[in-house]
């Protein structure tokens, strides 16, 4: 992929609209698979196909950061859909997209992407050459794409340097599977992790409680 200016990149890979995010969180999570995460910087553009996500729901979901109500940390999740929610954990970062209407407090965690463009830049940021491990896991993904708390609250549907493209992966994605979320023990009955079963860049286990195929209409 040739190096593109920001305006050119946004024209070639148009961003998903706010309407896309203003829907049921599970539907958004599944529909994000195969889309592209794109970050343009003066050093170059990095992009990757989304291959694994997790949904975090506004209601009856103790694992969701908004479960106990608004705080300075999670206030972005109660705002407009289509904004970035970036939080830190153990001095590393995780990138989410806010979903549903204002005041709901739900989001989708982007767990893993398959690198497409800017691979050398990702390798430099990660200090790692192994392509498979560049963005396989939420913290690795943020490091590879140069994302941190400065991006918290960024409008992913606007004209900024970070967005998710509506351009779907042209190749056959294969089976979409669902399972329990990684590292989440409660509630056990909720299978809110979604991933491309045949993609080697998926970060979490291939066998987990409740795993099964996603049936789409």
The 8 nearest C-alpha neighbors of each residue, nearest first, counted from 0:
[[1, 116, 2, 3, 117, 115, 44, 46],
 [2, 0, 3, 116, 44, 4, 117, 43],
 [1, 3, 0, 43, 4, 44, 8, 117],
 [4, 2, 8, 7, 1, 5, 44, 6],
 [3, 5, 7, 6, 8, 2, 39, 9],
 [4, 6, 8, 7, 9, 3, 39, 160],
 [7, 5, 9, 8, 4, 10, 3, 158],
 [8, 6, 10, 4, 5, 9, 3, 11],
 [9, 7, 5, 11, 10, 6, 3, 12],
 [8, 10, 12, 13, 6, 7, 11, 5],
 [9, 11, 7, 8, 13, 12, 6, 5],
 [12, 10, 8, 9, 13, 7, 6, 166],
 [11, 13, 9, 164, 10, 8, 166, 14],
 [14, 12, 9, 164, 10, 165, 11, 15],
 [15, 13, 164, 163, 165, 162, 156, 16],
 [14, 16, 165, 164, 163, 156, 19, 13],
 [17, 15, 18, 19, 156, 14, 20, 81],
 [16, 18, 81, 19, 20, 156, 80, 21],
 [17, 19, 21, 16, 20, 22, 80, 15],
 [18, 20, 17, 16, 21, 15, 22, 27],
 [21, 19, 98, 17, 81, 18, 80, 22],
 [20, 22, 99, 18, 98, 80, 19, 100],
 [23, 21, 99, 20, 24, 27, 19, 98],
 [22, 24, 26, 25, 99, 27, 21, 98],
 [25, 23, 27, 26, 98, 28, 22, 54],
 [24, 26, 28, 27, 23, 54, 29, 191],
 [27, 25, 29, 23, 24, 28, 30, 22],
 [26, 28, 30, 24, 25, 29, 31, 20],
 [29, 27, 25, 31, 26, 30, 107, 54],
 [28, 30, 26, 31, 27, 32, 25, 193],
 [31, 29, 27, 32, 28, 26, 33, 34],
 [32, 30, 28, 34, 29, 27, 33, 49],
 [33, 31, 49, 50, 30, 34, 29, 51],
 [32, 34, 168, 49, 48, 167, 31, 50],
 [35, 33, 167, 31, 32, 48, 49, 164],
 [36, 34, 48, 164, 47, 163, 49, 37],
 [35, 37, 163, 46, 47, 162, 164, 48],
 [36, 38, 46, 162, 161, 45, 163, 35],
 [39, 37, 161, 45, 160, 44, 46, 40],
 [38, 40, 44, 160, 43, 161, 5, 45],
 [41, 39, 43, 42, 44, 38, 160, 5],
 [40, 42, 43, 39, 44, 4, 5, 160],
 [43, 41, 40, 44, 120, 39, 117, 45],
 [44, 42, 40, 41, 39, 117, 45, 2],
 [45, 43, 39, 117, 38, 40, 46, 116],
 [44, 46, 117, 116, 38, 37, 144, 39],
 [47, 45, 37, 116, 36, 115, 114, 38],
 [46, 48, 114, 115, 113, 112, 35, 36],
 [49, 47, 35, 113, 112, 33, 34, 50],
 [48, 50, 112, 32, 33, 34, 35, 51],
 [49, 51, 112, 32, 195, 194, 111, 201],
 [52, 50, 194, 111, 110, 193, 201, 49],
 [53, 51, 109, 110, 193, 108, 192, 28],
 [54, 52, 192, 108, 107, 191, 193, 180],
 [53, 55, 107, 191, 25, 28, 106, 24],
 [56, 54, 63, 106, 105, 107, 53, 57],
 [55, 57, 105, 58, 60, 63, 54, 106],
 [56, 58, 105, 104, 103, 65, 60, 66],
 [59, 57, 60, 56, 66, 103, 105, 61],
 [60, 58, 61, 57, 56, 66, 186, 63],
 [59, 61, 62, 58, 63, 56, 66, 57],
 [62, 60, 63, 66, 59, 185, 186, 64],
 [61, 63, 60, 64, 183, 185, 55, 66],
 [62, 64, 55, 65, 61, 66, 60, 56],
 [63, 65, 66, 62, 73, 67, 61, 55],
 [66, 64, 68, 63, 67, 104, 69, 73],
 [65, 67, 63, 61, 64, 68, 60, 57],
 [68, 66, 65, 69, 64, 61, 70, 63],
 [67, 69, 65, 66, 70, 64, 104, 73],
 [68, 70, 74, 73, 65, 71, 67, 77],
 [69, 71, 72, 73, 74, 68, 65, 67],
 [72, 70, 74, 73, 69, 75, 68, 76],
 [71, 73, 70, 74, 86, 75, 69, 64],
 [72, 74, 70, 75, 76, 71, 69, 65],
 [75, 73, 76, 77, 71, 69, 70, 72],
 [74, 76, 78, 77, 73, 152, 84, 151],
 [75, 77, 104, 74, 78, 73, 97, 105],
 [78, 76, 102, 104, 75, 74, 103, 101],
 [79, 77, 101, 75, 76, 102, 80, 74],
 [78, 80, 101, 81, 82, 100, 77, 97],
 [81, 79, 98, 97, 20, 21, 82, 99],
 [80, 82, 17, 97, 20, 155, 96, 156],
 [83, 81, 154, 155, 97, 153, 152, 80],
 [82, 84, 96, 152, 153, 151, 95, 85],
 [83, 85, 95, 151, 152, 96, 94, 75],
 [86, 84, 94, 151, 93, 148, 95, 83],
 [85, 87, 93, 92, 148, 84, 88, 94],
 [86, 88, 92, 91, 90, 93, 89, 85],
 [87, 89, 91, 90, 92, 86, 93, 138],
 [88, 90, 91, 87, 92, 138, 86, 93],
 [91, 89, 88, 87, 92, 138, 86, 147],
 [92, 90, 88, 87, 89, 138, 93, 147],
 [91, 93, 87, 138, 86, 147, 88, 141],
 [92, 94, 137, 138, 85, 86, 141, 87],
 [93, 95, 85, 109, 84, 108, 141, 92],
 [96, 94, 108, 84, 107, 83, 109, 85],
 [95, 97, 83, 107, 106, 82, 84, 81],
 [98, 96, 106, 80, 82, 81, 76, 105],
 [97, 99, 80, 20, 106, 21, 105, 24],
 [100, 98, 21, 22, 80, 23, 20, 103],
 [99, 101, 21, 103, 80, 102, 79, 98],
 [102, 100, 78, 79, 77, 103, 80, 99],
 [101, 103, 77, 104, 78, 100, 76, 79],
 [104, 102, 77, 101, 57, 100, 105, 99],
 [103, 105, 77, 76, 57, 65, 102, 106],
 [106, 104, 57, 56, 98, 55, 103, 97],
 [107, 105, 97, 98, 96, 55, 95, 54],
 [106, 108, 54, 95, 96, 53, 28, 55],
 [107, 109, 95, 53, 52, 110, 94, 54],
 [110, 108, 52, 95, 111, 94, 107, 137],
 [111, 109, 137, 52, 136, 51, 108, 53],
 [112, 110, 135, 136, 51, 134, 50, 201],
 [111, 113, 49, 48, 50, 47, 134, 114],
 [112, 114, 48, 47, 200, 115, 49, 50],
 [115, 113, 47, 112, 46, 116, 118, 48],
 [116, 114, 47, 46, 113, 118, 117, 48],
 [117, 115, 46, 45, 118, 114, 0, 47],
 [116, 118, 45, 120, 44, 119, 121, 43],
 [117, 119, 121, 120, 116, 122, 114, 115],
 [120, 118, 122, 121, 117, 123, 128, 116],
 [119, 121, 123, 117, 118, 122, 124, 43],
 [122, 120, 143, 118, 124, 119, 123, 125],
 [123, 121, 119, 127, 125, 120, 124, 128],
 [122, 124, 126, 120, 121, 125, 119, 127],
 [125, 123, 121, 122, 143, 126, 120, 142],
 [124, 126, 122, 127, 123, 143, 121, 142],
 [127, 125, 123, 122, 124, 128, 121, 133],
 [126, 128, 122, 125, 129, 123, 133, 124],
 [127, 129, 122, 130, 126, 133, 125, 123],
 [130, 128, 131, 132, 127, 133, 122, 126],
 [131, 129, 133, 132, 128, 114, 118, 122],
 [132, 130, 129, 133, 200, 135, 199, 134],
 [131, 133, 135, 130, 134, 129, 200, 139],
 [132, 134, 130, 131, 135, 143, 139, 129],
 [135, 133, 140, 139, 132, 111, 112, 136],
 [136, 134, 111, 202, 132, 200, 133, 201],
 [135, 137, 111, 110, 202, 139, 138, 134],
 [138, 136, 110, 140, 93, 139, 111, 141],
 [139, 137, 141, 92, 140, 93, 136, 91],
 [138, 140, 134, 142, 136, 141, 137, 143],
 [139, 141, 134, 137, 143, 138, 142, 136],
 [142, 140, 146, 144, 138, 139, 143, 145],
 [141, 143, 145, 139, 140, 144, 146, 125],
 [144, 142, 121, 140, 141, 145, 124, 125],
 [145, 143, 141, 142, 146, 140, 45, 121],
 [144, 146, 142, 143, 141, 147, 124, 38],
 [147, 145, 141, 144, 142, 150, 148, 92],
 [146, 148, 149, 92, 150, 85, 145, 141],
 [149, 147, 151, 150, 85, 86, 146, 87],
 [148, 150, 147, 151, 146, 85, 152, 153],
 [151, 149, 148, 153, 147, 152, 85, 146],
 [152, 150, 85, 84, 148, 83, 149, 153],
 [151, 153, 83, 82, 75, 84, 150, 154],
 [152, 154, 83, 82, 150, 151, 155, 84],
 [153, 155, 82, 156, 157, 81, 152, 83],
 [154, 156, 162, 82, 81, 157, 153, 161],
 [157, 155, 154, 16, 14, 17, 81, 15],
 [158, 156, 154, 155, 159, 14, 162, 153],
 [157, 159, 160, 156, 9, 155, 154, 161],
 [160, 158, 161, 157, 155, 162, 154, 153],
 [159, 161, 39, 38, 162, 40, 158, 5],
 [162, 160, 38, 159, 37, 155, 39, 163],
 [161, 163, 155, 37, 14, 36, 164, 38],
 [164, 162, 36, 14, 35, 15, 37, 165],
 [165, 163, 14, 35, 166, 13, 15, 12],
 [164, 166, 15, 14, 167, 13, 34, 163],
 [167, 165, 164, 34, 12, 168, 35, 13],
 [168, 166, 34, 33, 165, 169, 35, 164],
 [167, 169, 33, 170, 34, 166, 48, 172],
 [168, 170, 167, 171, 172, 166, 33, 34],
 [171, 169, 168, 172, 167, 173, 33, 48],
 [172, 170, 173, 169, 168, 174, 33, 167],
 [173, 171, 170, 174, 195, 33, 168, 175],
 [172, 174, 171, 197, 175, 195, 196, 198],
 [173, 175, 196, 195, 176, 172, 197, 212],
 [174, 176, 195, 213, 194, 196, 212, 173],
 [177, 175, 212, 213, 194, 211, 193, 196],
 [176, 178, 193, 192, 210, 211, 190, 212],
 [179, 177, 210, 190, 192, 209, 207, 208],
 [178, 180, 190, 192, 208, 191, 189, 209],
 [181, 179, 192, 183, 191, 178, 182, 53],
 [180, 182, 183, 203, 179, 192, 204, 184],
 [181, 183, 180, 184, 179, 185, 203, 62],
 [184, 182, 180, 181, 185, 62, 179, 186],
 [183, 185, 187, 186, 182, 180, 179, 181],
 [186, 184, 187, 183, 61, 62, 188, 60],
 [185, 187, 188, 189, 184, 60, 61, 183],
 [188, 186, 185, 189, 184, 179, 190, 183],
 [187, 189, 186, 190, 209, 179, 185, 208],
 [188, 190, 187, 191, 186, 179, 178, 180],
 [191, 189, 179, 178, 192, 177, 209, 188],
 [190, 192, 54, 53, 189, 179, 180, 178],
 [191, 193, 53, 180, 178, 177, 179, 52],
 [194, 192, 177, 52, 176, 51, 53, 191],
 [195, 193, 51, 176, 50, 175, 196, 52],
 [194, 196, 175, 50, 198, 197, 174, 176],
 [195, 197, 174, 198, 175, 194, 176, 173],
 [196, 198, 195, 173, 199, 174, 172, 175],
 [197, 199, 200, 195, 196, 201, 50, 172],
 [198, 200, 201, 197, 131, 202, 196, 113],
 [201, 199, 198, 135, 113, 131, 202, 112],
 [202, 200, 199, 51, 111, 203, 198, 50],
 [203, 201, 135, 136, 111, 200, 204, 110],
 [202, 204, 201, 181, 205, 136, 51, 110],
 [205, 203, 206, 207, 202, 181, 201, 178],
 [204, 206, 203, 207, 196, 201, 210, 202],
 [205, 207, 204, 210, 208, 178, 203, 209],
 [206, 208, 210, 178, 179, 209, 204, 205],
 [209, 207, 210, 179, 178, 206, 187, 190],
 [210, 208, 178, 190, 179, 211, 207, 188],
 [211, 209, 178, 177, 208, 207, 206, 176],
 [210, 212, 176, 177, 209, 213, 178, 175],
 [213, 211, 176, 175, 177, 214, 174, 210],
 [212, 214, 176, 175, 177, 215, 211, 174],
 [213, 215, 212, 216, 175, 176, 211, 174],
 [214, 216, 213, 29, 175, 212, 26, 30],
 [215, 214, 213, 26, 29, 30, 212, 175]]
